[in-house]
């Protein structure tokens, strides 16, 4: 007998609950374990940081730039999890008097997102105690959340699914395999990945459920417009933070007065951030499959046209550029 879509969804929600209970971890006991960050190791691998595309940097300068980017990487996840948790609490309303398995799955999801926010606040304090003064991350989580949550639920769930799928792809294909990274940094994203793997399943289920509510092509067109606006908003944040991080790196490394090298550092950090937070997720096959199943060919063309100016932001190294396609 063929299983109905509804019962299949219940089974998928139930599986996320089972896994959530089994892998549950604690920030101090399992992740930090009394450790501090060892600055003799990189934080992000070259396939994400793109530091190897700046051949004039010494090994120690490459390591420091990877640490600057890694610090921002952790802060960016803490930032987006503010609006992700809020949106998932909002969509849970549809299950309050309905499917209690789905409700429990989403409540666990939001509880874990709150824990992740605390984890990344702790990581920022630990990194800040070790790295030179002058780093800034001035993006206000509540301001970003207000902007994002002002868009339609379909678009917010699309962005959320994109984020949680690229976070998994980064860990599996790049961070986990790197041998020269900080052990604490790797553990942060190992444990983060374990829970995000379940969150992405819920994202897909809720995104498809929201898509089924769209009443017409015009409504879906408006949802696509909102998604494009959200990507533009993310890119604006990346521009500002890339400028800030490049300035911090150039100041600490003593390169700020070298206009030629400063320009290359600025451009490469922006390229790395566009790769990390936008392009790698768009290239992720699972995201492409889900998005393609929910939009028309014309709507997909509009999305691709909006992303076209970012298409250059792919690592020069072939193995890094292909990591999201396997």
C-alpha positions as CSV (number, residue, x, y, z in Angstrom):
1,X,0.0,0.0,0.0
2,X,1.3,3.4,-0.9
3,X,2.1,5.7,2.0
4,X,0.2,9.0,1.9
5,X,2.2,12.3,1.8
6,X,0.7,13.3,5.2
7,X,1.8,10.1,7.0
8,X,5.2,10.4,5.3
9,X,5.6,14.0,6.7
10,X,4.6,12.8,10.2
11,X,7.3,10.2,9.9
12,X,9.9,12.8,8.9
13,X,8.9,15.1,11.8
14,X,9.1,12.1,14.2
15,X,12.5,11.2,12.9
16,X,13.9,14.6,13.7
17,X,12.6,14.3,17.2
18,X,14.2,10.9,17.6
19,X,17.6,12.2,16.4
20,X,17.3,15.4,18.4
21,X,16.9,13.3,21.6
22,X,19.8,11.1,20.7
23,X,22.4,13.7,19.8
24,X,21.4,16.4,22.4
25,X,24.6,18.2,23.5
26,X,25.6,20.7,26.1
27,X,27.8,23.8,25.4
28,X,30.2,23.4,28.3
29,X,30.2,19.6,28.7
30,X,30.5,18.6,25.0
31,X,31.7,21.6,23.0
32,X,33.9,24.0,24.9
33,X,35.2,21.6,27.6
34,X,37.2,24.3,29.4
35,X,39.3,25.1,26.3
36,X,40.4,28.4,24.8
37,X,41.2,29.1,21.1
38,X,44.7,28.2,19.9
39,X,45.7,31.0,17.5
40,X,48.5,28.8,16.0
41,X,45.8,27.2,13.9
42,X,43.4,28.5,11.2
43,X,39.7,28.7,12.0
44,X,38.3,28.4,8.4
45,X,39.7,26.2,5.7
46,X,41.1,27.8,2.5
47,X,38.1,26.5,0.5
48,X,35.9,28.9,2.5
49,X,38.2,31.8,3.5
50,X,39.9,32.0,0.0
51,X,43.1,33.2,1.8
52,X,45.1,31.2,-0.7
53,X,43.9,33.5,-3.5
54,X,46.2,36.2,-1.9
55,X,49.6,34.9,-2.8
56,X,51.5,37.9,-1.2
57,X,50.3,36.8,2.3
58,X,52.7,35.0,4.5
59,X,51.5,31.7,6.2
60,X,51.0,33.6,9.5
61,X,49.0,36.3,7.7
62,X,46.8,33.7,5.9
63,X,46.2,32.1,9.3
64,X,45.2,35.4,10.9
65,X,42.8,36.3,8.0
66,X,41.2,32.9,8.4
67,X,40.7,33.6,12.1
68,X,39.1,37.0,11.4
69,X,36.8,35.3,8.9
70,X,36.1,32.5,11.3
71,X,35.1,34.9,14.0
72,X,32.7,36.6,11.7
73,X,31.4,33.1,10.5
74,X,30.4,32.3,14.1
75,X,28.8,35.7,14.6
76,X,26.9,35.4,11.4
77,X,25.3,32.2,12.5
78,X,24.4,33.7,15.8
79,X,22.8,36.6,13.8
80,X,20.6,34.6,11.5
81,X,19.5,32.2,14.2
82,X,17.6,35.1,15.8
83,X,15.2,35.4,13.0
84,X,15.1,31.7,12.3
85,X,14.0,30.9,15.8
86,X,11.3,33.6,15.7
87,X,9.9,32.4,12.3
88,X,9.8,28.8,13.4
89,X,7.9,29.7,16.6
90,X,5.5,31.7,14.3
91,X,4.9,28.8,11.9
92,X,4.4,26.4,14.9
93,X,1.0,28.1,15.4
94,X,-0.4,26.1,12.5
95,X,0.3,22.9,14.5
96,X,-0.9,24.0,18.0
97,X,-4.3,22.3,17.6
98,X,-3.2,19.9,15.0
99,X,-0.2,17.5,14.5
100,X,1.5,17.4,17.8
101,X,4.5,15.5,16.4
102,X,5.2,18.4,14.0
103,X,4.7,20.8,16.9
104,X,7.2,19.0,19.1
105,X,9.7,18.8,16.3
106,X,9.5,22.6,15.7
107,X,9.6,23.4,19.5
108,X,12.8,21.3,19.7
109,X,14.1,23.2,16.7
110,X,13.6,26.6,18.3
111,X,15.1,25.4,21.6
112,X,18.2,24.3,19.8
113,X,18.4,27.6,17.9
114,X,18.4,29.5,21.2
115,X,21.2,27.2,22.4
116,X,23.1,27.9,19.2
117,X,22.8,31.7,19.8
118,X,24.2,31.3,23.3
119,X,27.0,29.1,21.9
120,X,28.1,31.7,19.4
121,X,27.9,34.5,22.0
122,X,30.3,32.4,24.1
123,X,32.6,31.8,21.1
124,X,32.8,35.5,20.4
125,X,33.8,36.2,24.0
126,X,36.5,33.4,23.9
127,X,37.9,34.6,20.5
128,X,37.8,38.2,21.6
129,X,39.9,37.4,24.7
130,X,42.7,36.0,22.4
131,X,42.7,38.1,19.2
132,X,44.1,41.7,18.9
133,X,41.7,44.5,19.7
134,X,39.9,46.4,17.0
135,X,37.5,43.7,15.5
136,X,33.9,44.9,15.0
137,X,30.7,43.1,14.3
138,X,28.1,45.9,14.5
139,X,25.2,44.1,12.8
140,X,22.2,44.2,15.2
141,X,20.4,40.9,15.3
142,X,17.0,42.4,16.1
143,X,17.3,44.9,13.3
144,X,18.1,42.2,10.8
145,X,15.4,40.0,12.2
146,X,12.8,42.8,11.8
147,X,13.8,43.3,8.2
148,X,13.7,39.6,7.4
149,X,10.5,38.9,9.3
150,X,8.8,41.7,7.4
151,X,8.9,39.5,4.3
152,X,6.4,36.8,3.5
153,X,6.8,33.4,5.3
154,X,7.6,31.6,2.0
155,X,10.6,33.7,1.3
156,X,11.8,33.6,5.0
157,X,11.6,29.8,4.9
158,X,13.4,29.7,1.6
159,X,16.3,31.8,3.1
160,X,16.3,29.6,6.2
161,X,16.5,26.4,4.3
162,X,19.3,27.9,2.2
163,X,21.3,28.8,5.3
164,X,20.9,25.5,7.1
165,X,21.8,23.5,4.0
166,X,25.0,25.5,3.3
167,X,26.0,25.2,6.9
168,X,25.9,21.4,6.6
169,X,27.7,21.5,3.2
170,X,30.5,23.6,4.6
171,X,31.0,21.3,7.5
172,X,30.8,18.0,5.6
173,X,32.8,19.1,2.6
174,X,35.3,21.5,4.0
175,X,35.6,22.0,7.8
176,X,35.5,18.3,8.9
177,X,38.2,17.3,6.4
178,X,40.6,20.1,7.2
179,X,43.6,19.0,9.2
180,X,45.1,22.4,10.2
181,X,42.1,24.0,11.9
182,X,41.6,24.9,15.6
183,X,40.2,21.8,17.4
184,X,37.7,24.0,19.3
185,X,36.5,25.7,16.2
186,X,36.0,22.4,14.4
187,X,34.1,21.1,17.4
188,X,31.8,24.1,17.5
189,X,30.7,23.4,13.9
190,X,30.6,19.6,14.4
191,X,28.0,19.9,17.1
192,X,26.2,22.7,15.3
193,X,26.0,20.5,12.2
194,X,24.5,17.6,14.1
195,X,21.4,19.7,15.0
196,X,21.2,21.7,11.8
197,X,20.9,18.4,9.9
198,X,17.5,17.9,11.5
199,X,16.5,21.6,11.2
200,X,17.0,21.4,7.4
201,X,14.4,18.6,7.2
202,X,11.9,20.7,9.1
203,X,12.7,23.7,6.9
204,X,11.9,21.7,3.8
205,X,8.6,20.4,5.3
206,X,7.4,23.8,6.4
207,X,8.5,25.5,3.2
208,X,6.5,23.0,1.1
209,X,3.5,23.4,3.5
210,X,3.7,27.2,3.1
211,X,4.0,26.8,-0.7
212,X,0.8,24.9,-0.8
213,X,-1.0,27.9,0.7
214,X,-0.1,30.2,-2.1
215,X,-3.3,31.0,-4.0
216,X,-2.0,32.1,-7.4
217,X,1.0,32.7,-9.6
218,X,0.9,36.4,-8.7
219,X,1.2,35.5,-5.0
220,X,4.2,33.2,-5.8
221,X,5.7,36.0,-7.9
222,X,5.5,38.3,-4.9
223,X,7.1,35.6,-2.7
224,X,10.0,35.3,-5.2
225,X,10.3,39.1,-5.1
226,X,10.7,38.9,-1.3
227,X,13.3,36.2,-1.6
228,X,15.3,38.3,-4.0
229,X,15.0,41.2,-1.6
230,X,16.3,39.1,1.2
231,X,19.3,38.0,-0.7
232,X,20.0,41.6,-1.5
233,X,19.8,42.4,2.2
234,X,22.2,39.7,3.0
235,X,24.6,40.9,0.4
236,X,24.4,44.4,1.9
237,X,25.4,43.0,5.3
238,X,28.3,41.1,3.7
239,X,29.6,44.3,2.0
240,X,29.7,46.1,5.3
241,X,31.3,43.3,7.3
242,X,33.8,42.5,4.6
243,X,34.9,46.1,4.7
244,X,35.2,46.0,8.5
245,X,37.0,42.7,8.6
246,X,39.5,43.7,5.8
247,X,40.2,47.0,7.6
248,X,40.9,45.2,10.9
249,X,43.1,42.6,9.2
250,X,45.1,45.3,7.2
251,X,45.5,47.4,10.4
252,X,46.8,44.6,12.5
253,X,49.0,43.1,9.8
254,X,50.5,46.5,8.9
255,X,49.3,46.5,5.3
256,X,46.8,49.3,5.6
257,X,49.0,51.8,3.8
258,X,49.7,49.5,0.8
259,X,46.8,50.5,-1.5
260,X,47.3,47.7,-4.0
261,X,47.4,44.9,-1.5
262,X,44.6,46.5,0.6
263,X,42.4,46.6,-2.5
264,X,43.0,42.9,-3.2
265,X,42.3,42.0,0.4
266,X,39.1,43.9,0.4
267,X,37.9,42.3,-2.8
268,X,38.9,38.8,-1.7
269,X,37.2,39.0,1.7
270,X,34.0,40.2,-0.1
271,X,34.3,37.3,-2.6
272,X,34.8,34.9,0.3
273,X,31.7,36.1,2.1
274,X,29.6,36.0,-1.0
275,X,30.8,32.4,-1.5
276,X,30.2,31.4,2.1
277,X,26.8,32.9,2.7
278,X,25.1,33.1,-0.7
279,X,26.7,31.3,-3.7
280,X,27.7,28.0,-2.0
281,X,24.1,27.6,-0.7
282,X,22.6,28.4,-4.1
283,X,24.9,25.7,-5.7
284,X,23.9,23.1,-3.1
285,X,22.1,20.4,-5.0
286,X,19.5,19.8,-2.3
287,X,18.5,23.4,-2.2
288,X,18.4,23.6,-6.0
289,X,16.1,20.6,-6.1
290,X,13.6,22.0,-3.5
291,X,13.6,25.5,-5.0
292,X,13.1,24.1,-8.5
293,X,10.1,22.1,-7.3
294,X,8.4,25.1,-6.0
295,X,8.9,27.8,-8.7
296,X,8.1,28.0,-12.4
297,X,10.8,28.2,-15.0
298,X,10.2,32.0,-15.4
299,X,10.5,32.5,-11.7
300,X,13.7,30.5,-11.5
301,X,15.1,32.7,-14.3
302,X,14.3,35.8,-12.3
303,X,16.1,34.4,-9.3
304,X,19.1,33.4,-11.4
305,X,19.2,36.9,-13.0
306,X,19.3,38.5,-9.5
307,X,22.1,36.2,-8.5
308,X,24.1,36.7,-11.7
309,X,26.3,39.5,-10.3
310,X,27.5,37.2,-7.6
311,X,28.3,34.3,-9.8
312,X,32.0,35.2,-9.9
313,X,32.3,34.4,-6.1
314,X,33.4,30.8,-6.6
315,X,36.8,29.6,-5.3
316,X,39.6,29.5,-7.9
317,X,40.6,26.1,-6.6
318,X,38.7,23.5,-8.5
319,X,38.3,21.2,-5.5
320,X,36.8,24.0,-3.4
321,X,34.5,25.2,-6.2
322,X,33.1,21.7,-6.6
323,X,32.5,21.0,-2.9
324,X,28.9,22.0,-3.0
325,X,28.1,19.8,-6.0
326,X,28.8,16.4,-4.5
